[in-house]
């Protein structure tokens, strides 16, 4: 009897092993939809491959199906040289898809391959497809109880969302990763990468204090890591520090961190991050653009732009366009500005077209795949997911439209004060040269001292507040206000405002309103100005009167009118 029991026991054990194995495979099949894998015609693909691509495909086809699980790492490494080749993305997708559909991979290897396929798909700048892969990756990671992979998937999703300019939503995902208490192997490095993305998002949102806080936290966390990792990390960290200080107009700190980034770049032995050198290159371009224009290299910035054209993470793309737009404005090369604008428009249109096409195909696929065979809950989840895709795509399209329509406004509006800039002022003077008008020139008294004492950030807030006051006056009196220099402003009185009495009264009102503004610092901001009637050298005359006001005690408006202010 004992013999029979042992036979039954062994038979049950063997049966249980195979049953569990098949059940586990079934679970993996349920968590990873086969329709997600793009079906590529192998014959058509082979007909257009380059010699290098054919060699890689032959190496893959020489591997037996039963060896896929053991040689998974080797296959992924074979694909790496293809990343920048002509058909690299398509061939890489084909090979990785074959691995996933083979049902030979362990759950761990399935996650590994799916992650590589997700990253590969992102190179097509197809946000819809990338989001789908991210969601499936997170889902499979949850089934296999891998917190590390769940966080990696969330990170990928946050990067895609930030590429659609959903920085706030992206930040919510990143903060969730940072706050989690899991202590899996590599959790500190995952949180460091989340903090890097958070710092970069906040730069785009102009939340520079929050960005700097994230970078400071990285500095603390990096103490737990090996020196070889830190050397690679600090290239990006110091570059992002430099970005922030450039935008905060702190030349000394921006330069300090730029030099540090360059030092770490020169002694880096191993790259732990993608595009470290690009972070430094952009930091250098930004610094030169704002502080050392004579050292700015248009060619280098164009090289960066061309290099990142096909990346899905749009951070570098936006920075490159932004830097070039600003450079062409600074040198008043509006021909190149317009050429770049056309290139930008074409790029955004192409991206939107790709995503619109994929959205349409996905909707058709959803309908054709047999709603009747789906449970109600699955259908609801898909509809919700589709809604999120559509919202994301709309965000991208709206941003593109706003960016394009705003370019013309940027060329005539001062970015800080939101009133007219020097270019608009000069062109308006030409247009009204044969009309009657008055000109008020004024600047802020002791502005250098304000900047030196309280910092450029506070100085910018002074300029912004005065700009906002002038916007109100523009609407109230139909006048034209401009920022024509650092702290120098101009107002042109035309039409209904074009009388001595009105010009004097409005100018005095502006002076008093600025004097009565309340600031977060215990200071009083005043202006001195010169008011002049149209003449051959109206600008020079108004400028001379401004300096007369300065010499005679400041906080006043001088004019060259007779005592009788009537017409």
Secondary structure, DSSP 8 states (H G I E B T S, - for coil): -HHHHHHHHHHHHHHHHHHHHHHHHHHHHHHS-GGGS----HHHHHHT--HHHHHHHHHHHTS-GGGTTTTHHHHHHHHHTTTTSTTHHHHHHHHHHHHHHTT-S-HHHHHHHHHHHHHHHHTTT-HHHHHHHHHHHHHHHHHTT-HHHHHHHHHHHHHHHHHTT-HHHHHHHHHHHHH-----TTHHHHHHHHHHHHHHHHHHTT-HHHHHHHHHHHHHHGGGS-HHHHHHHHHHHHHHHHHHHHHTT-HHHHHHHHHHHHHHHHH--S--STTHHHHHHHHHHHHHHHH-GGG--HHHHHHHHHHHTT-S-THHHHHHHHHHHHHHHHTT-HHHHHHHHHHHHHHHHHHHHHHHHHHHHHHHHHHHTTGGGS-HHHHHHHHHHHHHHHHHHHHHHHHHHHHHHHHHHHHHB-TTT-SB-HHHHHHHHHHTTTS--EEEEEEETTHHHHHHHH-HHHHHHHHHHHHHHHHHHHHHH--EEEE-SSSEEEEEE-GGG-SHHHHHHHHHHHHHHHHT---SSS----EEEEEEE--TTHHHHHHHHHHHHHHTTSS-EEE---S----
